[in-house]
Amino acid sequence: MNIQTSAPKVEVRLGFKLQGLLIAVLVGIAILLIPTPEGLSTKAWGMFALFVATIVAIIAKAMPMGAATLVALVISGLSGLTPLSPAKGEVGMLSGFSNGTIWLIAIAMFLSRAVIKTGLGKRIALYFVARFGKRMMGVAYGIALADVVIGPGIPSASARGGGIMYPIMQSIADAYNSKPGPTARRAGAFLAIAVSQIDTIVCTMFLTAMAGNPLIAELAKSQGVEITWMTWFLGAIVPGIVSLILLPYFVYLIYPPELKDTPKMAEMAREELNSMGKMSQAEWILALDFILLLLLWTVGDLVFHIPATVSAFVGLVILLLTNIMSWKNIISETAAWDTMFWFAVLVMMANALNKYGTISWISTHIADSVGSFSWPVAFTILVLVYFYTRYFFASAMAHISAMYLAFVAAAIAVGTPPIIAAIGLGYTSTLSMSLTQYAGGPGPALYGSGYNSTGQWWGVSFAVSILSLAIWFSVGGVWMKLLGWW
């Protein structure tokens, strides 16, 4: 008997976009061809070339972000820029993978999957829409309250805004026959931009509400600034609340929906809640676990000095022991492991740039350009430049990785109090996310719904950005003065 077996056919093709990769390689080579600047070592300049080439590859979408950073990791190891067994004064090739902040964001992403899996996130959103959804502004504020409640435990703007809030927004628009095109302004156009702006504010309020925030906290350490979960929250709570009150209403004023009253929506939300039934045991356990985590991240941090990463592990173990999350769920959560990988490599490269003196060299040149001003004026200029360069980035991580550390170092160099420099630019990193439909978070999904043109999205978002910066500079500045930060 002949048994014939055939292996599955594997299609061999390029695992990258040739044009994007060529641009990245040429940029890296061009930098290497420039004579090493005075004051920098060959290793420092080589790491700078590799880092810039990696960021260009990410921006150009030459390959997935994890793959691009893997290539950079291998090159850094082979070239000796980051040896596997580093000597004193060097940065290890795999040093980023032992970083506690990286584990924090990965575990938070595991927890966020449980929020979506159990339906708790959807239930919370429907509850607030049912309570406040009789008017269109009430719908916006209901979504804002729901986002605030689930924000600390879901470190993905896309998961919250795109996975939970977007379907609810779409249901509202459909209920009132608001479709892309002539009827878009009836409800959908306003809600899409409002949800985007709300999600951005919530991302700014909590360290664990967006994957880029822990990266910022880790990069700030290299400048001697320790940003804990509680520090981040404490600085953002007052300007964040003011923003959540004013910015959705501002969108309502400058880009009003044709429909003002939406009683049908509140009723639909109540019906959907009724169809979901009572909270399941899994939802109750998850809700209590969530409350425990918030206590550990706040009181535990202040009183018992329990690191946020350790607290996150506690929350994850509870979900494992109660079988809300299985080990199979965890190992199959590809987004978390992917984030953890490229996060670790970017942190390693940033640490190498700082250790080898590259960041100091760059920040000195930036500081020289604004050094003639007092630190408040110089810092304002740096924030505005940092904020509006977001137009050129389609990735929050690329923007933070490319610019944050140098701008923080420059701000400190011109006399800005270190905590203000680090956390102020950190908040700016997230606030700029709503400038364009491609800048990150739920923007691609919300814009992709078709309710807004590019001109409408950019125009409204730019106007909102001015008010947003005014709030964070004025209200935030006064609040941080009261906190004794400057």
Phi, psi and omega in degrees: 000126179265123177254116181257128176239148179229132179285148178300139182287129179252122179275122180265120177208167183297135179267024181204164174271115189304316183297314180296320180292321179297319179298315181298316181295316181296322177296315179298316179295319180300320179294319181294331180287341176285133178305140180302122182301152179298135179096352179246144176277164177299321179295320179297317181290323178295319178294323178297317180297316180295319181296312181298318179298321179295316179296320178297319179297322179292315180296319181282356181055043180297327178199169178305152186302318178298319180293319179298318180288330176296317177300315180297321179299315180295316180297319181295325178287315181295324183278351181082007178294322175226090182297155177295321176244088188289146172274176180299134181090356179251166178248131181286147182302321184253017185297329182295334185284348177263009184280129183295326181296325179295319177293327179301312183291325178295315181294320178299326178289326174297316180297322181295327178297324178294322179299320180283319183299317182280345183086005182296320180298315178296319181299315181297316180297315180296324180300313182289325177293322178295325181283322188242003191275016180286340175233156184299321178293328176295321176301314181299315180290327176296317177297321179297315180296318179297319180296322179295320182293317184266348184305314183299336184255000179234096185279044180214112177297326180293319181294318181286302185290318183274324186269332183248307185283325183299313179299325178292316177301317181295323179296321178297313181298316181295323181298330181252021175054040176263108183244159174304136183115221186300330183259012184299321184285354179298317180204315190299319184297315179296313184296322181299313180289322180298316179298319178299313181294319180297315181298323178297316180297315180297322176301326182281339187277335186231139180299326183262017181268352181204137187300331182288337184295313176298328175298318178299314180299322180290318179294326180296332180300326182292344176257014176079018181248122179263116178247107177270174177302316183291322179299313180300311182296317183298318180289331187265343191299314184288305177297332178294315179296317178300319179295319180294332178280315189273318189293316176300323179291325177296318176299319179300324181284317186270344182217061192289145172283152178290326178271129178254323179258133182225056182299329180299327183291317179299320179293319178298319180296319179295319179296320179294320177297318179296322180291334178285340180078189179289160178300132179285167178299321180297320179295319179296315179298317180296319179296317178293322177298321180295317178296319178300317180298317179298321177295318180292322180287338180255285181296318180299323178290313185287318188265312187257355178056042176276121180301146182300325181294319178297318178299319179297320176299321178301312179299321180291318180299321178299318179293327177290316182294330180267001178065020172290324171238129175266164177299326177296321176302318184291313183288342179267000180279078189297325182298321180292315181293323177298313179299317181299321182293304184290331175301313182297318181292317180296321178296317178301315181293319179296319178296322178294317178301320180288317183295322183275359174094001182293317181297318179299319180295314180294314183295328177298318179292321178294315181298324179298328183287338179237010186293343181281349181265161172293159186299324178298320179290315180299318180294321178300316179299315180297319179296315181296317178297314181297319182295308188276351170289352178297339176302334184266004183237134176257015181214128177298319181295321179296318180296312180296313183297321185283327193235334191301307187299317180295320181290323177296314180299321179293319179298318178294323181296330180269006174105003178292133175308131186309317181293323178293317180299311186290311185280329178296313177290333175295313176298321179299323180303321183274321181300330182284355185295335183266006181299317182231168180284348182250002188284355177131177178068214184277000183310310181301320180290316182293315178293323181295346177293342173090008184280338184234145172277167178299319180298318179296314181298312182293319182295310179295316183295323178294317178298318179295323182298325179294314178294320180299312179297322178298319180294313184288329176286315185278294181298314180297320180296316178295317180298317180290334174293318177296329178284350179082022182279341177209000000 
